[in-house]
Amino acid sequence: MKPMLKILKSGLFTAAFVLIFGPLLAQNTIVHDPVMIRENNTFYIFCTGWGITVYSSTDMKNWKKEDPVFAKAPEWAVKAVPGFKGHIWAPDISFYNGQYYLYYSVSSFGKNTSCIGLATNKTLDPTDPEFKWVDHGKVIQSYPGKTNWNAIDPNMALDSHGQPYLVFGSFWDGIKLVKLSKDAMSVDDDLANIPTIASRKTDPNAPNPPAVDDNPKDAGGNAIEAPFIFKRDGYYYLFASIDYCCKGVNSTYKMIVGRAKKLTGPYVDESGKPMARGGGSIVLAGNQRWHGVGHNAVVHFDRVDYLVFHGYDGNDGGRPKLLIRKITWSDKGWPEVKL
């Protein structure tokens, strides 16, 4: 569940802050729900925004804003989600089947009147003559009172046989996993029986907990979303964000992780507790400067793994900023990140 975000101009951080806190990559670039990919020597960030916000960089520090993916709201999305005007949430970018796949979320805040759409492109370079986003429309949809899940926050992942899956979800019953067709453009699964692979509920059969404080009543209190699957050394690592985003410095977002030998799970945390029963080891939580850190992606460039996420900047009115941190791995194979 994401707010409307105003994209602001980037600035430069001070040398004094770097000396005190260490390198903070891209800490003045306004983003929400970022994902990153590299094509040739250029890095690209896709994130929540009008038409999907895009940035490019050659060093992961200085980011240039590119044109959005969509110049106007996709017509199918306007028809599918009442009130949708083009503010698209939580995209996911990957290279598959010879082209770039960009899944994206269309929804209304606090409701599971939601869709995940897909656009593809042969290149991410806007100067390339072959650059053109082709929208393939809706991949999956959730409905109030019908589906106890929310079709937002997608991430595509491949199993050991190259079979594509889509992991997604926010609140309601938790994080869901669905098998895709071989071309990854449609669902190849029974949507009445797709599994929940992560939840804050310790009893999967228990009703959804009620919303707390001023949070949307329809969403309930099963505060988990933004899944991302990353494969490393024979394990699939499932990252997710728990608690609440979108409240500026009052945000309580934090990131958790579990792992499994198979993409389909079961995912367990460091203590062996299943993520489907409330498990999940904390990867990173906020501090005095950065509040509500979350909605992460994980990328691997030049033998280094990075955690890419947003945090609400306490030194700048709680604006959401792009943060990139190197991941180290413990002797037992668990991710460790310093804020």
N, C-alpha and C positions, 0 to 999 in steps of 0.2 A: 504494500500500500504506500504510494508515493505522493508527495506534495507537488504543486506547481513550483517550478524553480526558475528564478531569474538568473540568466547567465550574465556574469559580470566580467569585466576585464581583469586579466592576470597582472600581478605585480612581481616584485623580486623580494625574496626573504633576506634578512640581514645576516651578515657574517657572524655577528655576536650570537644570534640564535643557533646558528650551525655549530659554533664552538661549544655551546652549552648542551645542546640536545642531539648533536650528530646530524648526518645528512638526511634531509626530509625532501624527497623528490616530489616535485610538482605541487608543492603545498599551497599555491595560490591559484590553481586552476579549479574553477567551479564545476563540480560534477555531482551526480547522484547515480548510484548503481552502475559503476564503470566496469567494462570489460576491455581487454587489450589483446592485440595481435600484431605481428610484424610481417610486412611484405617487403622483400628485398631489404633495403636499409632504412625503411621508414616504419615507425610504430604508429598504430592507430588506436584511439580510445573511442568506444561507442558508449553512450550513456543516456539516461532519461532526459527527455526534452521535447520541444515542439518538432515533430517530424523525425525525431531521433538525433540527438546532438553528436557531432563527430569532431575529434581533434586529431592532429598529426604532429609527429615529433621525430627528430633524428637522434635524440639523446635521452629521451624519457624524462627530461627536466623542463624544457621549453616547448610549450604546446601552442600550435596554431589552430584556430577554429576553422573548420571546413564547412561547406554547405551541408544542411541536414540531408538525411536520406530521402525524406519525402517533402516535396515543396508544398503539398496540401494533404489533408487527411485522406487515407484510403477510403474509397466509397463504401466498400464492404464493411469496414469497421464502424463507420458512422451509422449504418443501418443496423448492425449487430448490437451495439452498445449505446443505449439512450444517453444523450448528453455528451458523448465523445466528440471532441473538436480537433483532435490532432496531437494532444500531449501524450507521447508514447513512453511507456515505462520499460526499464530493465531489459535492454537488448542483450543478445548473446551472439558472439561472432566466432566462427570456426571455418576452417578450410576442409571441404569434403567433396569427393566425387568431381574434382577438377575445378571447383568454384567456391566462392565464399558464401556461406550460409549465415543469414542474420535473422534469428528469431526475435520476436518483440512482443510486448504485452500491451493489450488494449483493455482498459477497465474504467471503473468509477470507484472513487475512494471509499473503502469500507464495505464494498459490495462484492459478491462473487459473480456479478454479471460481467464476465471476463472472457477474453479470447487471446490465444497466442497465434500470431501470424508469422509469415516467412517471406523474406526477400532474398534474392541471390544476385551476385555480381561476379564477373570474370576477373575483376581486378579492384583494388581499393584505391588506386592512384587516379585522382580526378583528371589528370592531364593525359591519361592513356585513352586513345580513340575507342577502345573497347569498354570503357567505364560506363556502366548503365545498371541501375538497380531495377530488377524485375520483381514485382510483387506477386506472390503466389497465393495471397489471401490467407484464410483461416486454416489452421492446422488442428486446433482443439478449442472447445468452448465449455465453460461452466455456467450453471444456471441456478439462481436462488431457489431454495426449496426442493431442488432435484438432485444436485450433485453436492456432496459434502466435501468439496475441494474447490480450489480457486485457480483458474488457468492463467497464472501470471508467473513471472520470474523464471523463464525457461533456461535450460542449459542442455546442449546436446553432448552426449558422450558415446564412445564406441566400446563394445566389449572385446574380448580377446579374439573373436572371430570377425571383427569389423562390423558387427550388427549395430546400427544406430538406435539409441534410446533418448528419450527426452525426460529429464528430471525437472520438476517444477513445483510450485506451490507457495501458499501463504495462508497462515492461520487455518481456520476450519479444521479438517482432520489432520493436516500437516503436509509433509513433503511427499509427493507422489512420483511414481515412475511408470512410464508408458513406452512400449515398444513401437518403433517407427517402421515404415516401409523401407525397402532397400534404398530408395532415392531420398529418404528422409523428408519427404514432402507431405506425408499423411500418416495417420495413426494405423498401426497394424496390431490392434489389441482390443480386448473387450473392456470398454470404458466403465462398465458396471462393476468390474472386479479388479481395477488396477490397485497395486499394493501401496500402502503407506510405509515409507522406509525411514522416516524420522518424524518425531512428534515430541511435544513437551508432556503429553499425557503418559503416565506410568501404566495405565490400563487402557489398551487399545479399544476395548469395548465400552469404555466410559463415555458419557456425553461430552460434547465440547464444553470446556469451562467458560463461564460468563466473562464478558469484557470487564475490564477494571478502569477506574478513574474516568477520564473523558474519551476513552477510545471507542471506535465505532461498535455499536451493539451487535450488528449483524455478523461482524468478524469473530466475535467471541474472544477468548483469552488464550487460545493455543498459539502463543506468540513465537512462531518459527517460520522462516521464509528464506528466499534467496539461496537455493542450493547450487553447489558447483562441485562437479566430480573431476578429480585429477588422479591420473594413474602414475604410480612410481614404485619401482622395485617389487613388482608382483602384487601390489595392493591397489585397490581403488579407494581414494580418500574422499569422503563426502563432507564438504564444508557447508555450513549454513549460518544464518544470523538469527539470534533469539532476542526476545524483548522488543523494544519499540524504537523505531526510527522517526524521522519527520517532525521532531519537536525541538530542533535547534540544540541549544546547550542542555535542554532537559531530556534529550534522547538517551535511551538506555541500551541501545543496540550493542551487541557483542558477538564474536564469532566462535563457533564450536566446530569440532571435527570428530569423525569416526572413520573406521576403515573396514574393508571386506576383501576377501579373496576373489569374489565375483562381483561384477558390476551390479547385479540384481540384489546383492546383500546376502545375509544380514550384516548391517553395519554396527560395529561396537566401538565404544570409546576405550581409553587407556585402562580403565578398570574392568573392562569386559561387559559393561552395561549396554544393552541394545539401544541404538538411537530411536528405534521405533517405540521404545518404552521410556522415553524421557532422558536417555543417555546423551553424551556429547561432551568431550573435553574442551575446555576453554582454550582457544588459540590466542585471542587478543581482546582486551577490554579497553575502555577509554581511560584518559588521565585528565589532569587539570586543564590542559590545552585542548585536547581532542576528545570530544564527547560523541557517544553513540557510534563508534567505529563499526563498520559492517558492510554488508552486501558486497562480498569479495569475489574476485576471480583469482585463479592461479595460473601463471605462465612460466615457461622455461625458455630462456634465451642464453646461448653461449655457456652452457653448463651451470647456469645459475637459475634457481627458482625464485619467483617473486610473488608476493601477495599484493594484489591491487584492490583498493577499496576506497570508501569515502569516510570522512570524519567531519563532525561539525566543529568549526573553529571557534573556540572560546575567546580568541583574541580578535575576532572579526565578526561579532554579532551572531555567531552560530551558523555562519554560511557553510554549506557542504563543500569540502575540498577533496581533490584527488591526492591520495596517499599511496606510495609504493614502497614496500619493504622487502628486503631479502629474507628468504626462509632458510634457516638451518634445520638440520634433522638430528634428533637424538639418536643415541646408540640403539634404541629400540624402534627407531623409524617413525617418530612422531614429529610433526612440524613445530618449530619454535620461532617466534617472531617478537622483535622488540619494537615498541612504538616510538 
